């Protein structure tokens, strides 16, 4: 073989070897080898002091990273931070910079020791926690539902929109004002509901128009309306109308002067205690007040008893 051909073949073999070395990638260390490398570097830091003219050899030739292979997975530990500490020490050979290098190496070693340490046995603690969570007080406890998550996302969306519309410094006052407005609206709604309830009760109590007296409607009409309400099962209205039938009958007989503003108790006080109708009106008023105002004893039996009291007043 000619010398020139031999030279070309040697170059090709060298290039092939370099390619294979590049493909194979960096050498991977076992955990023990990685700890030994850190111990070697840590031992060399004993030479770091202000009188040493040069940095120890192991710290001058740090790789870009260490590749560690464990049973669980592979790791790549970068040395950028350690190299930065070494450069800082090279420019200022102070004790503080030397301590920083040692601290970083010890931190890397403790992280590796912590990774290989077997996890603590928490089965007993987990069993205790499960027994506590199985108690009655935690039975209804659960995580956020999909509705809770939806509300949270909606709130975050509103906040993002407000941040685009208003400056960030103006959001807290706007939020407080918004809360005050909601509180005012809630209070107004509550007052309106109370007003409607009172007004509706008063309107229901005003069976007779304002400009007419009770006796303006014959007691027979009152009684007919009471029986019609009873036929529908509306016992409170039936007892209510039957009571006014009795009042209309007594007023027609002249026991008092007509006055639309009187209350049931005032009608009762207008009768003398010695009157034959006083005991009957007392029973009639009591049944009416319990059924209408107290919302009690409003049933068929009470309505029949009311009719019996009306018959004693002559309303048949």
Wavefront OBJ file of the C-alpha trace (Angstrom):
o trace
v 0.000 0.000 0.000
v 1.334 3.367 -0.949
v 2.117 5.907 1.820
v -0.456 8.343 0.510
v -3.218 5.732 0.623
v -2.157 4.705 4.127
v -2.441 8.304 5.295
v -5.955 8.693 3.848
v -7.109 5.429 5.449
v -5.776 6.536 8.844
v -7.650 9.844 8.570
v -10.880 8.034 7.745
v -10.524 5.688 10.717
v -9.814 8.628 13.059
v -12.842 10.538 11.777
v -15.030 7.450 12.253
v -13.825 7.055 15.834
v -14.535 10.695 16.582
v -18.033 10.386 15.141
v -18.741 7.310 17.231
v -17.505 9.136 20.326
v -19.742 12.087 19.537
v -22.788 9.854 18.954
v -22.237 7.927 22.150
v -22.651 11.197 24.065
v -21.176 12.158 27.407
v -20.225 9.553 29.948
v -22.934 8.898 32.504
v -21.935 8.569 36.121
v -23.451 6.304 38.680
v -24.614 7.919 41.935
v -21.506 6.612 43.699
v -19.214 8.045 41.008
v -21.051 11.373 41.134
v -20.635 11.575 44.926
v -16.949 10.685 44.592
v -16.508 13.501 42.074
v -18.196 15.972 44.412
v -16.033 14.756 47.317
v -12.909 15.237 45.187
v -13.930 18.788 44.334
v -14.891 19.511 47.923
v -11.500 18.223 49.109
v -9.709 20.489 46.655
v -11.433 23.543 48.113
v -9.174 23.165 51.159
v -6.487 24.815 49.046
v -8.591 27.955 48.573
v -7.159 30.847 50.562
v -6.060 34.367 49.865
v -2.370 33.376 49.593
v -2.894 30.676 46.949
v -1.810 32.055 43.577
v -3.916 29.725 41.455
v -7.214 27.871 41.633
v -6.943 24.088 42.293
v -6.770 21.966 39.162
v -10.115 20.083 39.640
v -12.012 23.368 39.829
v -10.364 24.714 36.665
v -11.616 21.896 34.420
v -15.271 21.556 35.331
v -17.556 19.996 32.695
v -20.593 21.855 31.463
v -22.767 19.340 33.284
v -22.739 15.949 34.974
v -24.932 13.160 33.641
v -26.050 10.802 36.403
v -27.921 7.569 35.784
v -30.025 6.074 38.587
v -32.451 3.183 38.726
v -35.388 5.565 38.449
v -34.201 8.022 35.779
v -31.286 9.984 34.347
v -30.299 13.452 35.533
v -28.269 16.290 34.055
v -26.752 18.530 36.721
v -25.473 21.812 35.271
v -22.267 23.311 36.662
v -23.007 26.860 35.600
v -23.540 28.091 39.154
v -20.378 26.399 40.415
v -18.330 27.831 37.549
v -19.699 31.285 38.338
v -18.589 30.915 41.966
v -15.126 29.837 40.811
v -14.799 32.858 38.493
v -15.892 35.139 41.312
v -13.215 33.644 43.554
v -10.633 34.017 40.786
v -11.293 37.765 40.643
v -11.545 38.159 44.426
v -9.759 35.507 46.497
v -11.728 36.199 49.678
v -12.880 33.802 52.365
v -16.522 34.568 51.576
v -16.127 33.454 47.954
v -14.322 30.283 49.038
v -17.147 29.491 51.454
v -19.668 30.001 48.641
v -17.917 27.309 46.537
v -17.882 24.832 49.445
v -21.531 25.577 50.250
v -22.624 24.878 46.665
v -20.723 21.563 46.533
v -22.191 20.438 49.862
v -25.661 21.402 48.606
v -25.217 19.270 45.464
v -24.102 16.306 47.546
v -26.966 16.618 50.045
v -29.457 16.759 47.168
v -28.088 13.477 45.815
v -28.166 11.862 49.263
v -31.749 13.034 49.727
v -32.789 11.598 46.365
v -31.433 8.147 47.172
v -32.882 8.119 50.665
v -35.912 5.786 50.764
v -39.211 7.599 51.318
v -40.527 7.624 54.857
v -43.222 5.138 55.768
v -46.407 7.194 56.088
v -48.862 4.310 56.070
v -49.618 4.693 59.795
v -50.144 8.444 59.456
v -52.302 7.909 56.373
v -54.438 5.344 58.215
v -54.905 7.801 61.099
v -55.850 10.573 58.708
v -58.346 8.324 56.893
v -59.983 7.387 60.185
v -60.321 11.083 61.088
v -61.759 12.017 57.693
v -64.238 9.131 57.950
v -65.829 10.808 60.974
v -69.330 12.242 60.937
v -68.150 15.857 60.969
v -66.287 15.346 57.665
v -68.960 13.289 55.936
v -70.352 16.171 53.896
v -66.999 17.818 53.168
v -65.985 17.769 49.521
v -63.788 19.643 47.124
v -64.965 22.441 44.885
v -67.743 21.401 42.518
v -67.829 22.233 38.822
v -70.179 25.096 39.680
v -67.671 26.497 42.186
v -64.912 26.281 39.578
v -67.160 27.976 37.028
v -67.877 30.818 39.466
v -64.155 31.208 40.144
v -63.358 31.387 36.433
v -66.142 33.909 35.891
v -64.807 36.074 38.717
v -61.290 35.915 37.286
v -62.644 36.900 33.868
v -64.466 39.913 35.347
v -61.314 41.007 37.164
v -59.296 40.757 33.947
v -61.879 42.860 32.120
v -61.831 45.477 34.889
v -58.057 45.632 34.729
v -58.245 46.411 31.039
v -60.884 49.097 31.564
v -59.570 50.759 34.696
v -56.150 51.413 36.074
v -54.929 48.874 38.609
v -54.865 51.508 41.381
v -58.557 52.297 40.887
v -59.830 48.725 41.136
v -60.006 48.537 44.983
v -62.233 51.666 45.331
v -64.402 50.465 42.456
v -64.711 47.056 44.114
v -65.793 48.636 47.400
v -68.307 50.852 45.630
v -69.679 47.838 43.788
v -70.145 45.995 47.091
v -71.904 49.001 48.635
v -74.232 49.239 45.634
v -75.106 45.553 45.959
v -75.774 45.981 49.688
v -78.034 48.962 48.970
v -79.956 47.036 46.319
v -80.379 44.071 48.674
v -81.670 46.354 51.450
v -84.066 48.078 49.039
v -85.361 44.714 47.827
v -85.903 43.594 51.423
v -87.800 46.758 52.310
v -89.913 46.456 49.166
v -90.758 42.839 49.969
v -91.757 43.808 53.517
v -93.876 46.678 52.210
v -95.608 44.432 49.688
v -96.288 41.833 52.365
v -97.816 44.391 54.763
v -99.787 46.090 51.983
v -101.069 42.738 50.726
v -102.164 41.740 54.231
v -103.984 45.008 54.657
v -105.598 44.650 51.257
v -106.825 41.155 52.107
v -108.197 42.438 55.370
v -110.166 45.146 53.585
v -113.060 42.977 52.450
v -115.414 45.960 52.563
v -114.544 48.939 50.307
v -113.231 51.985 52.172
v -116.226 54.151 51.419
v -118.797 51.561 52.648
v -119.689 50.285 56.108
v -119.978 46.597 56.994
v -123.768 46.728 57.125
v -123.871 48.238 53.624
v -123.705 44.615 52.482
v -126.499 42.414 53.800
v -125.393 39.686 56.177
v -127.030 37.167 53.841
v -124.579 38.172 51.110
v -121.675 37.838 53.534
v -122.863 34.388 54.520
v -123.361 33.289 50.905
v -119.814 34.362 50.073
v -118.549 32.484 53.145
v -120.277 29.266 52.021
v -118.859 29.702 48.499
v -115.323 30.026 49.896
v -115.882 26.939 52.077
v -116.979 24.968 49.014
v -113.558 25.734 47.468
v -111.753 24.646 50.640
v -110.656 28.216 51.406
v -111.391 27.929 55.108
v -109.628 31.089 56.294
v -111.568 33.237 53.832
v -114.782 31.412 54.711
v -114.363 32.084 58.447
v -113.383 35.678 57.687
v -116.525 36.324 55.631
v -118.748 34.517 58.154
v -117.446 36.794 60.915
v -118.399 39.900 58.908
v -121.804 38.385 58.334
v -122.318 38.409 62.116
v -121.014 41.976 62.410
v -123.318 43.128 59.591
v -126.308 41.457 61.277
v -125.653 43.104 64.657
v -125.015 46.474 63.045
v -128.311 46.226 61.146
v -130.040 45.594 64.473
v -128.666 48.888 65.816
v -126.216 47.688 68.446
v -123.783 50.420 67.344
v -123.465 53.158 64.791
v -121.770 52.103 61.542
v -118.055 52.936 61.413
v -115.726 51.351 58.892
v -112.583 52.078 60.968
v -113.416 49.777 63.884
v -111.356 46.687 64.719
v -112.897 43.330 65.769
v -112.030 44.015 69.415
v -113.706 47.421 69.269
v -116.899 45.801 67.954
v -116.788 43.423 70.903
v -116.323 46.245 73.417
v -119.373 48.035 72.052
v -121.627 45.240 73.361
v -122.568 45.312 76.996
v -121.304 42.440 79.068
v -124.867 41.644 80.087
v -126.048 41.427 76.482
v -127.210 38.012 75.254
v -125.099 38.430 72.117
v -121.859 39.252 74.003
v -120.782 35.655 74.700
v -121.628 34.610 71.146
v -119.694 37.497 69.581
v -116.774 36.751 71.916
v -116.576 33.160 70.631
v -117.053 34.327 67.036
v -114.278 36.936 67.387
v -111.892 34.438 68.983
v -112.360 31.897 66.166
v -111.962 34.635 63.548
v -108.745 36.030 65.068
v -107.135 32.601 65.456
v -107.985 31.595 61.905
v -107.296 34.910 60.149
v -104.509 36.553 62.116
v -103.042 33.577 63.943
v -103.492 31.244 60.950
v -104.577 28.440 63.253
v -107.636 26.203 63.470
v -108.614 27.209 59.940
v -110.501 24.094 58.861
v -113.907 22.630 58.187
v -114.675 21.976 61.854
v -113.904 25.598 62.780
v -116.105 26.836 59.957
v -119.006 24.648 61.160
v -118.555 26.020 64.689
v -118.561 29.555 63.240
v -121.882 28.848 61.521
v -123.291 27.606 64.834
v -122.345 30.893 66.496
v -123.957 32.815 63.602
v -127.199 30.892 64.128
v -127.232 32.064 67.749
v -127.079 35.609 66.387
v -130.032 34.886 64.140
v -128.074 34.388 60.923
v -129.645 31.242 59.449
l 1 2 3 4 5 6 7 8 9 10 11 12 13 14 15 16 17 18 19 20 21 22 23 24 25 26 27 28 29 30 31 32 33 34 35 36 37 38 39 40 41 42 43 44 45 46 47 48 49 50 51 52 53 54 55 56 57 58 59 60 61 62 63 64 65 66 67 68 69 70 71 72 73 74 75 76 77 78 79 80 81 82 83 84 85 86 87 88 89 90 91 92 93 94 95 96 97 98 99 100 101 102 103 104 105 106 107 108 109 110 111 112 113 114 115 116 117 118 119 120 121 122 123 124 125 126 127 128 129 130 131 132 133 134 135 136 137 138 139 140 141 142 143 144 145 146 147 148 149 150 151 152 153 154 155 156 157 158 159 160 161 162 163 164 165 166 167 168 169 170 171 172 173 174 175 176 177 178 179 180 181 182 183 184 185 186 187 188 189 190 191 192 193 194 195 196 197 198 199 200 201 202 203 204 205 206 207 208 209 210 211 212 213 214 215 216 217 218 219 220 221 222 223 224 225 226 227 228 229 230 231 232 233 234 235 236 237 238 239 240 241 242 243 244 245 246 247 248 249 250 251 252 253 254 255 256 257 258 259 260 261 262 263 264 265 266 267 268 269 270 271 272 273 274 275 276 277 278 279 280 281 282 283 284 285 286 287 288 289 290 291 292 293 294 295 296 297 298 299 300 301 302 303 304 305 306 307 308 309 310 311 312 313 314 315 316
